[in-house]
Amino acid sequence: MADSLRFHPLVADDLSAATEWYDSISVELGNRFRADVNSRLDAVELRPESFAIVDAPLRAARAGRFPYLIVFEHSRLTEVLGVFHSASDPSKWRGRLR
């Protein structure tokens, strides 16, 4: 996983909830979800400006084949604000902005 990204304190809860849900279906599916999220976090770290602005100043990267978005803010530093299901209410993202 990316080392130079900053993470909002609730990101761990987001990932845990989603991973547990996929693990409950299949451990293999949970492993694929984790791998896709980690791969996408690496891409966010390397090329944050290549991802679409979804609600200025927020950008989002889709978590591979899964219906989850990694929502982040990029200025001088890149801070991951959450990992949300793509159908979730965007106010959850905005509420994590500082």
VENURLIN-V511003 format. One line per field, one symbol per residue. psi: psi as a letter, one per 30 degrees, with the letter a starting at -180 (. if undefined). Layout:
psi: ???
//
This chain:
psi: lkfgkkkkffeeeeeeeeeeeeefekeeeeeeeeeeeeeeeeeeeeieffkkkfjkgklkkkibglhkkjklkjcelkkkfljkkfglkffeeeffk.
//
